[in-house]
């Protein structure tokens, strides 16, 4: 048996696992499907904000844990979410020791740690030379300086199992690579339409890839074939985007429609509300994806929201005027009947929906709406000031939240109980941290670093 560790995936989770393992004296080879030096992956094009449940990771652990618990509730899909609160500060300190640079990016607490240099306040995709790209390049250089190997253009196809233990990987080219342990870290399954159809949406072609589109769930499928349990497969991290993003690359991954929709309402093709907008954009994107027609949802709002919340530039980039400048269309009409005609919904139904919503705000009873409207994340704003506006939305899927069930040390769990010897997982290939009934988003970059570190430490017998 080889004494090396094979890591499948060269994103932030994989490179974190690799460098931590090398620092603990292990031999490491990373297999990355991308062939370019700056291979495309979600980590490289991420926003670069390291947070846990939108909290500064260096704050009081128990306080952050309480925030996490309040967002996730109690369910198997988020059973390990508290680990990110416990390990967030250590993960940040470690990645800074590895050479990652950070700035404070805004007045919101969760913007305290943004990888430098930050993305510009602009629409569209902006990643070359930005913080996450620079960080991945730094981690790659560290790996090579420590004697590790990064093999680009290599895909894992099957795990080698001997006497119940994972002892290596077979590549798609048929090469057999022996290993002491294997770490699956190749991301989620958001770019695999068959898996998305099975777990997320009836029409995956009507969801837009908001990330790199390179996560096919290959590592997860290999682990499942080896007996691994899967958990939390029905949720994803993403945001609401304008439907024109399918044809206009300037409209993804930013700007997002979330702030407008969570302050106002989303309606379906019947002109009725269908979800709790107050639970935020990630939740709404998941609910839009579940619709029989995921392109049948529209955000309805008024002039006050458009010139107020939509123009708030504290979280870049704002909707107004960036969305229209980037080529997005905001429909408007002097009355609701005219707006209903433009979006193709029954005028009487839209009028009834808006009137019921406004009346609930006036009486302080938005929780009595059907569906109920929560307010702990976003206050409901009335739709009363003309012109009335609408944006047809789509669900932008960035990464799937479910995946391989692991324990706190990254050991893959067998569907029949216990750990699978020699098999570990990290990052978005794992489940148990995010999702659940509230589609709780806890922090993809923090999850990547924490789980990558802990998997390496577990393999080296140095679990903390």
C-alpha positions in Angstrom: 0.0 0.0 0.0 1.2 3.5 -0.9 1.9 6.0 1.9 0.6 8.9 -0.1 -2.7 10.8 0.2 -4.7 11.2 -3.0 -6.9 14.3 -3.0 -9.5 14.5 -5.8 -10.2 18.1 -6.6 -8.0 21.2 -6.6 -10.4 23.8 -5.3 -10.1 25.5 -1.9 -11.1 22.4 0.0 -8.7 20.1 -1.8 -5.7 22.5 -1.6 -6.4 23.2 2.0 -6.4 19.4 2.7 -3.2 19.0 0.6 -1.2 21.8 2.3 -2.3 20.8 5.8 -1.4 17.2 5.1 2.0 18.2 3.7 2.6 20.4 6.7 2.0 17.3 8.9 4.6 15.2 7.0 2.3 13.3 4.6 2.9 12.7 0.9 0.2 14.3 -1.3 -1.0 14.1 -4.9 -3.9 16.2 -6.0 -5.9 15.1 -9.0 -7.6 18.1 -10.7 -9.9 17.7 -13.8 -9.1 21.2 -15.1 -6.1 21.3 -17.4 -5.2 25.0 -17.4 -2.9 26.6 -14.8 -5.8 28.8 -13.7 -8.4 26.0 -14.1 -12.0 27.1 -13.6 -13.6 26.1 -10.4 -16.1 27.6 -7.9 -13.4 28.5 -5.4 -11.5 30.5 -7.9 -14.4 32.7 -9.0 -16.0 33.0 -5.5 -16.9 36.3 -3.9 -14.0 35.7 -1.4 -15.9 36.4 1.8 -14.9 34.1 4.7 -17.8 34.0 7.2 -19.9 31.6 9.2 -23.6 32.2 9.1 -22.8 35.8 8.1 -20.9 36.3 11.3 -17.2 37.4 11.7 -15.5 34.1 12.3 -13.3 35.6 15.1 -16.3 36.6 17.3 -17.4 34.6 20.3 -17.8 30.9 19.4 -20.9 30.3 21.4 -22.5 33.4 20.0 -21.8 32.3 16.4 -23.0 28.8 17.3 -26.3 30.3 18.4 -26.7 32.1 15.1 -25.9 28.9 13.2 -28.4 26.9 15.2 -31.1 29.6 14.7 -30.6 29.4 11.0 -30.4 25.6 10.6 -32.7 24.2 13.2 -32.3 20.6 14.2 -32.0 18.2 11.2 -29.5 15.7 9.7 -28.7 17.9 6.7 -27.0 20.4 9.0 -25.9 18.2 11.9 -22.3 19.4 11.6 -22.9 23.1 11.0 -21.8 24.0 14.5 -18.3 22.7 13.7 -17.8 25.7 11.4 -18.5 28.0 14.3 -16.0 26.2 16.5 -13.3 26.0 13.8 -13.8 29.2 11.8 -11.2 31.3 13.6 -8.6 28.6 13.4 -9.3 28.1 9.7 -8.9 31.8 9.1 -5.6 31.9 11.0 -4.3 28.9 9.2 -5.2 30.2 5.7 -3.5 33.5 6.5 -0.4 31.7 7.6 -0.5 30.0 4.2 -0.3 33.5 2.6 -3.9 34.4 2.0 -4.5 38.2 2.3 -7.7 39.8 3.5 -9.3 43.2 3.7 -12.4 44.6 5.5 -14.9 45.0 2.7 -17.9 46.8 4.1 -19.9 47.8 7.2 -21.7 44.5 7.5 -20.1 42.1 10.0 -19.8 39.2 7.5 -17.7 41.4 5.3 -14.8 41.6 7.8 -12.7 39.0 6.0 -12.7 39.3 2.2 -9.8 37.8 0.2 -7.7 40.5 -1.3 -7.8 42.0 -3.8 -11.6 42.1 -3.7 -13.9 41.8 -6.7 -14.9 45.1 -8.3 -18.3 46.7 -7.7 -19.5 45.6 -11.1 -22.0 43.3 -12.8 -20.9 40.0 -14.4 -18.0 37.7 -13.5 -14.8 39.3 -12.2 -12.2 36.8 -10.9 -8.8 37.0 -12.6 -6.3 38.4 -10.1 -9.0 38.7 -7.4 -8.7 37.4 -3.9 -9.9 33.8 -4.4 -7.8 33.3 -7.6 -4.7 34.7 -5.9 -5.3 32.5 -2.8 -5.6 29.3 -5.0 -2.4 30.3 -6.8 -0.6 30.8 -3.5 -1.8 27.4 -2.1 -0.7 25.7 -5.4 2.7 27.3 -5.0 2.9 26.2 -1.4 2.0 22.6 -2.3 4.7 22.4 -4.9 7.3 24.0 -2.6 6.5 21.4 0.0 7.0 18.6 -2.5 3.4 17.8 -3.2 2.1 17.1 -6.7 -0.8 18.7 -8.6 -1.8 16.7 -11.6 -4.0 18.7 -13.9 -6.3 17.2 -16.5 -6.8 14.0 -14.5 -10.2 12.7 -13.4 -10.9 10.1 -10.9 -13.4 7.4 -12.0 -13.4 4.7 -9.4 -12.1 3.9 -5.9 -9.9 0.9 -5.3 -11.2 -1.1 -2.3 -9.3 -3.9 -0.7 -10.5 -5.8 2.3 -13.1 -3.1 3.0 -10.5 -0.3 2.9 -10.1 2.4 0.2 -6.6 2.0 -1.1 -6.5 4.1 -4.2 -8.1 5.6 -7.3 -8.6 4.5 -10.9 -8.5 7.5 -13.3 -10.7 7.9 -16.3 -7.6 6.9 -18.4 -7.4 3.6 -16.5 -4.4 4.4 -14.4 -4.4 2.9 -10.9 -3.0 5.1 -8.2 -2.4 3.5 -4.8 -3.0 5.6 -1.7 -2.9 5.4 2.1 -6.1 7.5 2.1 -8.3 9.3 -0.5 -10.0 12.6 0.1 -13.0 13.5 -2.2 -13.0 17.3 -2.6 -14.2 17.9 -6.2 -17.3 19.9 -5.2 -21.0 19.4 -5.6 -23.2 18.1 -8.4 -24.8 21.3 -9.6 -23.6 20.8 -13.2 -24.9 17.2 -13.5 -28.4 17.5 -14.9 -29.4 14.0 -14.0 -28.5 14.4 -10.4 -30.1 17.9 -10.2 -33.3 16.5 -11.7 -33.2 13.7 -9.2 -32.7 15.8 -6.1 -33.2 19.5 -6.8 -35.5 20.5 -9.7 -37.8 18.8 -12.3 -36.3 21.0 -15.0 -32.5 21.5 -14.5 -32.2 23.1 -17.8 -34.2 26.0 -16.5 -31.7 26.7 -13.7 -28.7 28.8 -14.6 -25.2 27.8 -13.5 -24.1 30.7 -11.3 -20.7 29.2 -10.6 -18.0 27.6 -12.7 -20.3 24.8 -13.9 -17.6 22.2 -13.2 -19.2 20.3 -10.3 -20.5 17.0 -11.7 -20.6 15.0 -8.5 -18.0 12.5 -9.8 -16.3 12.0 -6.4 -19.6 11.7 -4.6 -20.8 9.0 -7.1 -17.5 7.1 -6.5 -18.0 7.3 -2.8 -21.6 6.2 -3.1 -20.6 3.2 -5.2 -18.2 2.3 -2.3 -21.1 2.4 0.1 -21.0 6.0 1.4 -24.2 7.5 2.8 -25.4 10.7 1.3 -27.2 13.5 3.2 -29.1 16.7 2.5 -29.2 16.3 -1.2 -32.3 18.5 -1.9 -30.8 21.9 -1.3 -28.3 24.2 -3.0 -26.6 27.5 -2.4 -27.5 30.1 -5.0 -29.4 33.4 -5.6 -32.2 34.8 -7.7 -31.1 36.3 -11.0 -32.9 38.0 -13.8 -34.0 35.6 -16.5 -32.0 37.4 -19.1 -28.9 36.0 -17.5 -29.3 32.9 -19.7 -28.3 35.1 -22.7 -26.4 37.9 -21.0 -23.2 37.0 -19.1 -23.2 40.5 -17.6 -26.1 39.4 -15.4 -24.4 36.6 -13.5 -23.2 36.0 -10.9 -24.1 39.6 -10.0 -26.3 41.6 -9.6 -28.7 39.4 -7.6 -32.5 40.0 -7.2 -32.6 38.8 -3.6 -32.8 42.2 -1.8 -35.7 43.3 -3.9 -37.6 40.0 -3.7 -37.1 39.5 0.1 -38.5 43.0 0.7 -41.4 42.5 -1.7 -43.1 39.4 -3.2 -42.5 36.6 -5.6 -45.5 35.4 -7.6 -45.9 32.4 -9.9 -47.8 32.1 -13.2 -51.1 32.3 -11.4 -50.2 35.7 -9.9 -50.1 34.3 -6.4 -47.3 34.1 -3.8 -45.8 30.7 -3.4 -43.0 31.0 -0.8 -41.8 32.9 2.3 -39.8 35.7 0.8 -38.6 36.7 4.3 -36.3 33.7 4.5 -33.9 35.2 2.0 -32.5 34.7 -1.5 -31.0 31.3 -1.0 -34.3 29.9 0.2 -36.2 31.6 -2.5 -33.9 30.3 -5.2 -34.5 26.8 -3.9 -38.2 27.2 -3.9 -38.2 28.7 -7.5 -36.2 25.6 -8.6 -38.9 23.3 -7.2 -41.6 24.9 -9.3 -43.2 22.8 -12.2 -41.8 25.6 -14.3 -38.8 27.3 -12.7 -39.1 30.2 -15.1 -42.6 31.1 -14.0 -41.6 33.3 -11.1 -41.6 37.1 -11.0 -40.5 39.6 -8.4 -43.2 42.3 -7.9 -42.2 45.6 -6.2 -42.8 49.3 -6.3 -41.0 52.5 -7.0 -40.1 53.0 -3.3 -38.2 49.7 -3.2 -36.5 50.4 -6.6 -35.2 53.7 -5.5 -34.4 52.6 -1.9 -33.4 49.0 -1.2 -32.5 48.3 -4.9 -30.1 51.3 -4.9 -28.3 50.4 -1.7 -24.7 49.8 -2.6 -23.4 48.5 0.7 -23.3 45.0 -0.9 -22.0 45.2 -4.4 -23.2 45.6 -6.9 -26.6 47.2 -6.2 -29.6 46.5 -8.6 -30.4 50.1 -9.4 -28.9 51.2 -11.8 -26.5 48.3 -12.4 -29.0 45.8 -13.5 -30.4 47.9 -16.3 -26.9 49.2 -17.3 -25.8 45.6 -17.7 -28.7 44.9 -20.1 -31.4 43.7 -17.7 -35.0 44.7 -18.2 -37.2 46.0 -15.4 -40.9 46.0 -16.4 -43.0 48.8 -15.2 -46.6 50.1 -15.4 -48.7 52.8 -13.7 -51.0 50.2 -12.2 -51.0 46.5 -11.3 -53.4 45.6 -14.2 -50.8 46.9 -16.7 -48.0 45.1 -14.9 -50.0 41.8 -14.9 -50.5 42.1 -18.7 -46.7 42.5 -19.2 -45.8 39.5 -17.2 -48.7 37.3 -18.4 -50.6 36.7 -15.1 -54.3 37.2 -14.3 -54.8 40.9 -13.4 -57.4 40.1 -10.7 -55.2 37.5 -9.1 -52.2 39.9 -8.9 -54.3 42.7 -7.6 -55.7 40.4 -4.9 -52.3 39.1 -4.0 -50.8 42.6 -3.6 -53.8 43.9 -1.7 -53.7 41.0 0.8 -50.0 41.5 1.2 -50.3 45.3 1.8 -53.2 44.7 4.3 -51.1 42.2 6.3 -48.3 44.7 6.5 -50.7 47.5 7.7 -52.2 45.2 10.4 -48.8 43.7 11.4 -50.0 40.2 10.5 -47.7 39.1 7.7 -47.2 35.8 9.5 -50.9 35.1 8.8 -50.4 35.3 5.0 -50.5 32.0 3.0 -47.7 31.2 2.6 -46.7 32.8 5.9 -44.2 35.6 5.7 -41.3 35.8 8.2 -39.5 39.0 9.0 -36.5 38.1 11.1 -34.2 38.4 8.0 -36.0 41.1 6.0 -38.9 43.4 6.7 -41.8 43.3 4.3 -42.2 46.6 2.3 -45.6 47.6 1.0 -46.3 47.7 -2.8 -48.1 51.0 -3.0 -46.0 53.6 -4.9 -46.2 53.7 -8.7 -44.9 53.0 -11.1 -45.2 49.3 -10.2 -42.3 47.1 -11.3 -41.5 43.5 -12.1 -38.5 41.4 -12.9 -38.9 37.8 -14.2 -36.4 35.7 -12.1 -34.6 32.4 -12.4 -32.7 30.3 -9.8 -29.0 30.7 -10.1 -27.4 27.5 -8.7 -23.8 27.9 -7.4 -23.2 24.7 -5.5 -25.2 21.9 -4.0 -25.3 21.7 -0.2 -25.7 17.9 0.2 -23.3 15.1 -0.4 -21.2 12.5 1.3 -22.0 12.0 5.0 -18.9 12.5 7.1 -18.0 12.7 10.7 -16.4 15.7 12.4 -13.0 14.5 11.2 -14.0 14.1 7.5 -14.3 10.3 7.5 -16.8 9.1 5.0 -19.7 7.3 6.6 -21.0 4.0 5.3 -24.7 3.8 4.6 -24.9 0.8 7.0 -23.1 2.6 9.8 -19.5 3.3 10.7 -16.7 4.9 8.7 -15.3 3.7 5.4 -11.7 3.0 6.1 -9.3 5.2 4.0 -12.0 7.5 2.6 -12.5 11.1 3.5 -14.4 14.1 2.0 -14.2 17.9 2.2 -15.9 21.0 0.9 -19.0 20.9 -1.2 -18.7 17.2 -1.9 -19.9 16.7 1.7 -23.3 17.0 3.3 -24.2 17.8 6.9 -23.3 21.5 7.1 -25.9 23.5 5.1 -29.4 23.2 3.7 -32.3 21.6 5.5 -35.8 23.0 5.6 -34.6 26.6 5.7 -32.0 26.1 3.0 -29.5 27.5 5.5 -26.4 28.9 4.0 -23.5 28.8 6.5 -20.5 29.7 4.3 -18.9 27.8 1.5 -15.3 29.0 1.8 -15.3 28.4 5.6 -16.7 24.9 5.0 -13.9 24.2 2.4 -11.1 25.3 4.7 -12.4 23.7 7.9 -13.2 20.4 6.4 -10.0 20.3 4.3 -7.9 21.0 7.3 -9.7 18.5 9.5 -9.6 15.7 7.0 -5.8 16.1 6.7 -5.3 16.2 10.4 -7.4 13.1 10.8 -5.4 11.2 8.3 -2.2 12.3 10.1 -3.6 11.3 13.4 -3.6 14.9 14.6 -7.3 15.6 15.0 -8.0 18.6 17.2 
